Amino acid sequence: MTPTSVRENLQQIQERIAGAAVRAGRKAGEITLIAVSKTHPASAIREAYEAGIRHFGENRVQEWEGKRAGTDGLAATWHLIGHLQSNKAARAARLFHSIDSVDDFAIAQRLDRTRADAGTIGKLRVLIEVRVAPEETKSGVEIDELSALAERIVDLPQLGLAGLMCIPPFLEKAEQVRPYFRRLRGLREDVAKKLGVTLPVLSMGMSHDFEVAIEEGATEVRVGTAIFGTREAK
């Protein structure tokens, strides 16, 4: 995809974000666009950065390790949005500014320990991924275990729990996904109230349904295909 195409796609997405925000009585500036750059080369990330994107999401630690050198000099925020395996948690804590897919306390502990051992200043932002639908292929903490996990993560000194994330079922009509986004928003409110903490982030919505997610309170949307085009098959 050419830089012009990325720029044109970004403009269209920004217009759609603004429209969804207006419908929800919100400001477009409240919503962070995360460009999902998984499977795309560093050159595509640079094109998106030059078009104005400052947040990027990667799915795999190893893939990001292989292409991060090609993004040197970019003042961007790097998010891990894919499922994190325990044996890669230490590497992830050093490579990313935010881990948006924490669903296990042992992984959270490893992230915390790595930051402490490295003497890194400031907390590592994390989101808890919630399994909002009973799909075996989806990761995420079960809803009935969410509060207990959040309570334990809040006590880890090197981590800053900022909110929740979900990947709902892929349904043909975006409107059908609305109940899942609404559920995550309710869960965020319940957990924040129970723990007496502020959880400002709701990361939900992708290329085909981010407008509905914004209408339901998303503060971050993760968009890949609508920016970069169809990914090359592995």
C-alpha positions as CSV (number, residue, x, y, z in Angstrom):
1,M,0.0,0.0,0.0
2,T,1.3,3.4,-0.9
3,P,1.8,6.3,1.6
4,T,-1.0,8.1,-0.2
5,S,-3.4,5.2,0.3
6,V,-2.5,5.0,4.0
7,R,-3.1,8.7,4.4
8,E,-6.4,8.6,2.6
9,N,-7.5,5.6,4.6
10,L,-6.6,7.4,7.8
11,Q,-8.6,10.4,6.9
12,Q,-11.6,8.3,6.2
13,I,-11.3,6.5,9.5
14,Q,-10.8,9.8,11.4
15,E,-14.0,11.1,9.8
16,R,-15.9,7.9,10.9
17,I,-14.5,8.2,14.4
18,A,-15.6,11.8,14.5
19,G,-19.1,10.9,13.3
20,A,-19.5,8.1,15.9
21,A,-18.3,10.4,18.6
22,V,-20.9,13.0,17.7
23,R,-23.6,10.4,17.8
24,A,-22.5,9.4,21.3
25,G,-22.3,13.0,22.5
26,R,-18.5,12.7,22.8
27,K,-15.4,14.4,21.4
28,A,-13.3,12.7,18.8
29,G,-10.2,13.7,20.8
30,E,-11.3,11.3,23.5
31,I,-10.7,8.3,21.3
32,T,-7.2,6.9,20.6
33,L,-6.7,5.1,17.3
34,I,-4.3,2.2,17.5
35,A,-3.1,1.0,14.1
36,V,-2.8,-2.8,14.1
37,S,0.5,-3.3,12.3
38,K,0.8,-7.1,12.8
39,T,2.1,-8.9,9.7
40,H,2.9,-5.5,8.1
41,P,6.6,-4.5,7.6
42,A,8.3,-1.6,9.4
43,S,8.0,0.4,6.2
44,A,4.2,0.3,6.5
45,I,4.5,1.5,10.1
46,R,6.7,4.4,9.0
47,E,4.1,5.3,6.3
48,A,1.3,5.3,8.9
49,Y,3.5,7.4,11.3
50,E,4.1,10.0,8.7
51,A,0.4,10.1,8.1
52,G,-0.1,11.0,11.7
53,I,-0.6,7.8,13.7
54,R,1.2,7.6,17.0
55,H,-0.1,4.3,18.5
56,F,0.6,0.9,17.0
57,G,-0.5,-2.6,18.0
58,E,1.4,-5.8,17.5
59,N,0.2,-9.4,18.2
60,R,3.4,-11.3,18.7
61,V,6.5,-10.5,20.7
62,Q,8.8,-12.3,18.3
63,E,7.4,-10.5,15.2
64,W,7.9,-7.1,16.8
65,E,11.5,-8.0,17.8
66,G,12.2,-8.8,14.2
67,K,11.0,-5.5,12.8
68,R,11.4,-2.9,15.6
69,A,14.9,-1.8,14.3
70,G,13.1,-0.5,11.2
71,T,11.1,1.9,13.3
72,D,14.0,3.5,15.1
73,G,13.5,7.2,15.7
74,L,9.7,7.0,15.7
75,A,8.2,8.6,18.8
76,A,5.3,6.2,18.9
77,T,3.6,4.1,21.6
78,W,3.8,0.4,21.1
79,H,1.0,-1.8,22.3
80,L,1.0,-5.6,22.6
81,I,-2.6,-6.5,21.7
82,G,-2.2,-10.3,21.1
83,H,-2.3,-13.1,23.6
84,L,0.8,-13.1,25.8
85,Q,2.4,-16.4,26.7
86,S,4.1,-16.6,30.1
87,N,7.5,-17.5,28.7
88,K,7.5,-14.3,26.6
89,A,6.3,-11.9,29.4
90,A,9.7,-10.7,30.4
91,R,10.6,-9.8,26.8
92,A,7.3,-8.1,26.3
93,A,7.8,-5.9,29.4
94,R,11.0,-4.6,27.9
95,L,9.6,-4.1,24.3
96,F,6.2,-2.5,24.7
97,H,4.8,0.6,26.4
98,S,1.5,-1.1,27.1
99,I,0.4,-4.7,27.4
100,D,-3.3,-4.7,26.5
101,S,-4.0,-8.4,26.8
102,V,-3.3,-9.5,30.3
103,D,-5.6,-12.3,31.4
104,D,-3.5,-14.2,33.9
105,F,-2.0,-13.2,37.3
106,A,1.2,-15.2,36.7
107,I,1.9,-13.2,33.6
108,A,1.2,-10.0,35.4
109,Q,3.7,-11.0,38.1
110,R,6.3,-11.7,35.5
111,L,5.8,-8.3,33.9
112,D,6.0,-6.7,37.3
113,R,9.1,-8.6,38.3
114,T,10.9,-7.8,35.0
115,R,10.2,-4.0,35.4
116,A,11.5,-4.1,39.0
117,D,14.7,-6.0,38.1
118,A,15.4,-3.6,35.2
119,G,14.9,-0.6,37.5
120,T,12.6,1.0,34.9
121,I,11.1,4.3,36.0
122,G,7.4,4.5,35.9
123,K,4.7,1.9,35.7
124,L,4.0,-0.4,32.8
125,R,0.4,0.2,31.6
126,V,-1.7,-2.9,31.3
127,L,-5.2,-3.7,30.3
128,I,-7.1,-6.9,31.3
129,E,-8.5,-8.8,28.3
130,V,-12.0,-10.1,29.1
131,R,-13.5,-13.1,27.4
132,V,-16.9,-11.6,26.7
133,A,-18.2,-14.6,24.6
134,P,-17.8,-18.3,25.2
135,E,-15.5,-18.9,22.2
136,E,-12.8,-21.5,22.6
137,T,-10.5,-19.6,20.2
138,K,-10.6,-16.4,22.2
139,S,-8.3,-15.6,25.0
140,G,-9.2,-13.5,28.0
141,V,-10.2,-13.9,31.7
142,E,-13.6,-15.3,32.3
143,I,-16.1,-12.7,33.4
144,D,-16.7,-14.3,36.8
145,E,-12.9,-14.2,37.5
146,L,-12.3,-10.6,36.4
147,S,-12.8,-8.8,39.7
148,A,-10.4,-11.1,41.6
149,L,-7.7,-10.7,38.9
150,A,-8.1,-6.9,38.8
151,E,-7.8,-6.8,42.6
152,R,-4.5,-8.7,42.5
153,I,-3.0,-6.7,39.6
154,V,-3.8,-3.4,41.2
155,D,-1.4,-4.4,44.1
156,L,1.6,-5.0,41.8
157,P,3.8,-1.9,42.2
158,Q,5.3,-1.9,38.7
159,L,2.1,-2.2,36.8
160,G,-0.6,0.4,36.2
161,L,-4.0,-1.1,35.5
162,A,-5.7,1.3,33.1
163,G,-8.8,-0.6,32.0
164,L,-10.3,-3.4,30.0
165,M,-10.0,-4.9,26.5
166,C,-12.1,-7.4,24.6
167,I,-12.3,-9.1,21.2
168,P,-16.0,-9.9,20.7
169,P,-17.2,-12.5,18.1
170,F,-16.9,-11.5,14.5
171,L,-20.4,-10.9,13.3
172,E,-21.5,-9.9,9.9
173,K,-23.5,-6.9,11.1
174,A,-21.6,-4.5,13.4
175,E,-24.8,-3.7,15.3
176,Q,-24.9,-7.3,16.5
177,V,-21.7,-6.8,18.4
178,R,-23.1,-3.9,20.4
179,P,-24.2,-6.0,23.4
180,Y,-20.6,-7.2,23.9
181,F,-19.2,-3.7,24.0
182,R,-22.0,-2.6,26.3
183,R,-21.1,-5.6,28.6
184,L,-17.5,-4.6,28.8
185,R,-18.4,-1.1,29.7
186,G,-20.6,-2.3,32.5
187,L,-17.9,-4.6,33.7
188,R,-15.4,-1.8,33.8
189,E,-17.8,0.3,35.8
190,D,-18.4,-2.5,38.3
191,V,-14.7,-3.3,38.8
192,A,-13.7,0.3,39.2
193,K,-16.4,0.8,41.8
194,K,-15.6,-2.4,43.7
195,L,-11.9,-1.6,43.9
196,G,-12.2,2.1,44.3
197,V,-9.9,2.9,41.4
198,T,-10.2,4.8,38.1
199,L,-10.1,2.6,35.0
200,P,-10.3,5.1,32.2
201,V,-9.6,2.8,29.2
202,L,-12.0,0.7,27.2
203,S,-10.1,-0.9,24.3
204,M,-12.7,-2.3,22.0
205,G,-13.7,-2.2,18.3
206,M,-11.8,-3.1,15.2
207,S,-12.0,-2.2,11.5
208,H,-15.6,-3.5,10.9
209,D,-17.2,-2.4,14.2
210,F,-15.2,0.4,15.8
211,E,-18.0,3.0,15.2
212,V,-20.4,0.9,17.3
213,A,-17.7,0.5,20.0
214,I,-17.2,4.3,20.2
215,E,-21.0,4.7,20.6
216,E,-20.8,2.3,23.5
217,G,-17.9,4.1,25.2
218,A,-14.6,2.9,23.6
219,T,-11.7,5.1,24.4
220,E,-9.3,3.1,22.2
221,V,-10.1,1.3,18.9
222,R,-7.8,-1.1,17.1
223,V,-7.8,-0.7,13.4
224,G,-5.6,-2.7,10.9
225,T,-7.2,-3.6,7.6
226,A,-9.0,-0.3,7.2
227,I,-5.6,1.4,7.4
228,F,-3.1,-0.9,5.8
229,G,-5.3,-3.0,3.6
230,T,-5.6,-6.8,3.6
231,R,-2.7,-8.5,5.3
232,E,-0.5,-10.9,3.4
233,A,-1.2,-14.5,4.2
234,K,1.5,-16.2,6.2
